[in-house]
Amino acid sequence: MSLESADHSGGPATAGISRRTFMQAAALPAARGAAAPSRPNILFLMADQLRADCLGAAGNAVIRTPNLDRLAAAGVLFRHAYSSTPTCTPARAALLTGQSPWSHGMLGYGAVAERYAVEMPRLLRQAGYHTVGIGKMHWSPARALHGFHQTILDESTPLELEEARRNGAVSLPPVRTDYESWFFSQAPDQSPFATGLLWNDYRARPYALPEQLHPTVWTGETAVRFLNSYQRPEPFFLKVSFLRPHSPYDPPERFLRLYDGAALPPAEVGNWAARYRAPSDASNEPWHGDFGPAQVRQSRAGYYGSASHVDEQVGRILEALDRRGMLDSTLILMAADHGDMLGDQHLWRKSYAYEASARIPMLVRWPEGLLSARRGQTLAPPVEIRDILPTFLDAAGAPVPEAVEGRSLLGLIRHPEGDWREFIDLEHDVCYSPENHWNALTDGRRKFIFHAQTGEEQFFDLEADPRELQDLAGRPERAAEVRLWRGRLTAHLAPRGPAWVAQGRLARRPASQLYSPNYPRRG
């Protein structure tokens, strides 16, 4: 198992970010020599749709993420972190349960079940934590708690649904999140959708309203208020889940200006991706299409600006922890639910097996005394969202239920050369179109993809070709490797039955199967 050193200084530029934020980002103390807390506070920071390569700490010299970079410098960055089912809701089912897609039951973009046998907030509550979630939970029903003592929600109703409600075109009862209630208390004559972008829009615009009304600011401010006022005797588990940089790409104008003239990376397109060049439809929410380099640049400027805006709010949260003297007693983990293609391979949005969609950032910073390990390093073994729940239970000194399939990242940090999984499984049921339906395996160095509708295979050497420009599945010189990975995927899927593996071969599956038999049903 490899252990890679890394310099987490981040990108070289900080101009355009406020001086206060830059000074906050200059140093994050590892600890002040405090003894290990018996049960540390747990702060879970989540960004929606943040690509793994969009952190300065991950080697991106353009993006400005100084606060997340200092978390990496004071902890560990996991280079090969993935979202096994890379869309919002199945990723959140994995987060709740610590399970693989087949075990928690969501094989694609469906509804998070109302209750699972094991659930992160409930287990931490049972371990003696006061549990609070702020921001996007993406549950159905939205006000389900899953063990949280309290959730303070921003689900940002899509513009299309809000307009349909106003026009009487849908009979759904009005659902108003805490952010929306606050927004209308501050700006009763305004609309949270004033910028005019759709929920999966590929365009970017500056936020049309005063910056203090932006949902990213609201989420950060709500978290800061919680930390400033926390007086309970028990440790807290605080989940802070930002809706951005998920589209709409609508950061305040100062964050768009941050990337004026910046050397934003162009879209990476392999010769195998020509099939996706033509737009999938005429809407502003396409799943594929080549809209030209100028549009890719505009979209990426908005996306990068949104990521930097989230980073600024993370800095405020870290400052609040430090001001309360809680940094030395808090485990901090940051992750995303999935990535964003941003035009790579002519693809947009998420749900794909490719790195820009399936690979995510994952950072852990621990309080001194919780474990002994070198800070500021990068670990290479493949990790996944299912590993977050057992990590928190490990930190809390709580038992990990047998049903949890993930493993504690703290154990990997303690023993990076020890026993760990060889690879991680990825999959997604039909999404956008029947042709987008696949299973895959990767160890972060190689990736094998099986397309369920057609039986087409793809194989990528991620070490030599991290942008997945060369599909090696048909190369004679790679036939032995392809055979090895095909056999691994076959063995992984065989227990699911003949619809998945027939006569020892991967079976084509043109039909959708959104839920596995393990999905919890009502009643």
C-alpha positions, 0 to 999 in steps of 0.5 A: 500500500503506497503512502504519498507525501504532498505539499498542501500549500495550495494554489499560489494566488490569493488575490481577490479573497478578503485579507481576513480570510487569507490571514485565517488560512495562513495557519491552522494549528495542529494542536496545543498539546492537549490530551486526547478527548475521550469523545471529540466533537465531530464537525462534518463539512460537506460540499455538493458536487465538488470535484476532487481536483478542485482543491489547491491541496489536490494540486490545482494551481488555479482554484482558491481554496485556502481554508480547505487547503489548511485543513489538508495541511493539518491532517490527511488528504485521501487522493483516491476517494470516490462516491460509489453511486455518484448522484446526490441521493444514493450518496447520502444513503451511503453516508447515512448507513456506511453501506455499499449501494446493493446493501443500502438499496439505492442503485441510482437516483431515487428517494432516500428511505425514511429509515434504515437499520443503521443511521449515522445521526442516530448512532452518534446520538446513542453514543452521547452526542448532540446531533445537528444538521445544517443545510442540504440533507436531501431526504424524503420527506425533507423533515425526516431526522434519521436521529438528528436532534435538529435539522436546519434545512436549505434544500433550495426548491428547483426554480421550475417547481417553485414556478409550477407551484406559484402557477397552480400547476402542481398540487404539492403542499408548499414546502418551505425550508428554513433558508427560504423562511429566513430569506423571505423574512429578510427580503419579502418582495424578492425571489431566491431564484432571481438569478434565473438559472435552473438547478442543473444549468450549465450556464454561470451568472453572478448572484443577482441579490445582495451577497448576504442573502446567498444560501452559501452565506446562510449555511455558513452563518447558521453554523457559526451561530451554532458554534458561538452559542453551544453550551451543552455538556455533551460533545456535538456532531455537527453536519454542515452541508453546502448546496454549492458548488452544485449548479446553479453556478451563481457566486457573488460577482467578486468570486467570478471576478476572482477568475478573470484572466485565470488559466482555467483548465479547458475541457478534457475530451478523449477520442472515445467521447465523440458520441457525446459531442452533439447536445442531448437536448435544447434545454439549459440542463443538457447531460451532454454536448459540446458548447465550445471553449468559451462556454466551458470557461464561463461555466468553470469560472462560475463553478470555481467561484462557487467553490471559493465562496464555500471555502470562505464560509468554511474559514468562518466556521474554522475561525468560530471553532478556534475562537471557542477553543474547540479546535483541539477537541474536534475531529473535522472531516470534509467530503462531497457527495460526487463531482461535476463533469463541467464539459469533460468528455462533452458531459455535464452534471454527474452520474458517470463512472469517470473521475470528474463525476465519481471521484471526490475530495476527502480530508480528515483533521484530527485533534492531538492525542486521538491518533499519532500520525504525520500531518500534511500527507496524502494517502493513496488507498481507495476510500469511499463515502461509506467509510465516513460513518465508521470513522465517526464511530471510531472517534466516538469510541462507539461500536461499529454495527455489523451491517456497516461495510465501510471502514474507519479512515482513522484506522487507515491513517494509523496504519497506512501500510496495513490491510485495506481494500484493493479496489472500490465498486462503483455503479449507477442505474439508468440516468438521463438516458438508457445508455447511461447505465453502468458498473465499474471497479477502480483502485485509483490506478486502473478503472474498468467500466461495464456499460449495462445496456450494450455490454461495452467495456472501457478500461483506463490507466489512471496513473498514466492517463488521469483524465481518461483520454485513452480507452484501453479496453480493446488494446491487445497489450492490455488484454490481460489487465482487462481480463483481470478486472472483468473477472473482479467485477464478475465476482462482485456482481455474481451474488446478485443473480443471473440478471447480473451475471449469466453463465459466468459472464457479465449480463447486459441489462437494458432495463432499469433496476433503481432499487435492490431487494435490500432497500427499506420499504414502508410498512 
